[in-house]
Amino acid sequence: MTTAAGDGAGAGVVEGAETPPLALVIFGASGDLTSRKILPALANLAERGRLHEGFTVIGVARTEWSDEEFRQVALKEAPGASRRWAKLVSRFRYVAGEYAATETFDRLRELLAEADEHHGTKGNRIYYLATIPDVFAMVVEALAKESCNVPGTGGDFARLVIEKPFGHDLESAVALDRTIHAAFDEDQIYRIDHYMGKETVQNVLALRFANAVFEPIWNRRYIEQVQITVAESIGVEHRGGFYERAGALRDIVQNHVMQVLALTLMEAPTGMDAHHIRDEKVKLLRSIAIPTPDEAVDRAVRGQYTAGVVDRAPVPGYREEDGVAPESATETYVALRLSVENWRWAGVPVYVRTGKRLPGRVTEVVLQFHRVPFLAFEGTLARRLRPNVLVLRIQPDEGISLHFGAKVPGETFELESVAMQFGYNQVFPGREESGGYPRLLHDAMVGDATLFIRSDEVQQAWRIVDPYLQAWSEPGGGLHFYPAGTWGPHIADLLLERSGDSWWVPEP
Ligand code: BG6
């Protein structure tokens, strides 16, 4: 709708670029996301000299803070940072006010003009929505009304960064998109899924498309099944109120799991830029079969944790957590059996599972290959062997391992599964797990949208999960309980056992 520059095509995932001068305006500056993720990510970029000298931050929120109070938070959230960060923070400004109020924007405009004049931000703007989702639409409408959807004088861009949840279901996601698109062009919008910022998620692209050995076997002819596990040992912590309305399917599957799955299963892009990669991702998402609500019941398991033991400490059940209803039917665990209807993956089950209060924090993609067509080691101990498995470990201890059978030394022909391992930290020592935010903030600044989620991806991901939400909307909705510290409800094993499969057991 607007004429503002926004060049989301970007340079792609392969090149680094200098960030331009700009003012970053954070709505929700006194909130959790700002202090836990955005400020530490900015400190990380500042420390590594990745921010332009014409860079500053203006925080906006309803909390009555002064500039100084906002700056104190910025310093506190990056305790190891040097004087470089402290110097940058001393420029930060803060606007206390209602998000859509004219006075808020009057003050914001003053501060932006001041930033252009004193700090050389050159009319370039990024507006980051770090608020609760309920006010997304309101802030976006206000930004357009106050002409903040175009660059300031002499500027090249005005961009919007927005963080999930993008809606609550397909209908609300479409409505939110409509509101945003009335204010910003798609190429001005940077939707964050922080999993896309993780090194090892990006490494899926490197593994698949920079090596000759994997792609020829990356299909139904060689791969028997795919599994994606996103396990967390934490509970809902202080986010009970939010989680009650979300649940594991919305919180993790609709976004993080779908993104990892799309990168793992998509076709090879003809270029590593925003258009090509996102086109392939959305094509893959469109080929995931959408079940009817009845089929959904049969292909999914939802669970909720009860009291148990995690990391040797007793923990309460979900229903005892703060902000959670005593009779809550929200799922903290979900397992699905998906299928991809295209030539590459037809007939290959894709199992995904995620849960809170599982035995550990681990995210893995597992590709299990077919068994050999004929086992010549008749009468030996070989049949116990698991088929070959390639494990892409996203976190922690990021790496890749290939599991295969080897002969155990000795007189008998006993075979055992062994693994070839690549560990990120061993090969690239000193690399820190940044959680993804520094990379994503950097890319939003340089205008590279490759790792951000396009509106058609968001909507397609909702189309995939919506039938489950509908199927579960009945009271109780087929909820199964599991003690905290276990791998979810037992019935989730049956989802695989029906086809003779079983869950891969991640190493802790
Ligand atoms: C967030 C979810 O998107 O991802 C949280 O809202 C979850 O519930 C978190 O804990 C997991 O992220 P990570 O990077 O720790 O795997």
Boltz pocket constraint, residues with backbone or C-beta under 6 A from the ligand:
constraints:
  - pocket:
      binder: B
      contacts: [[A, 194], [A, 232], [A, 251], [A, 252], [A, 435]]
      max_distance: 6.0
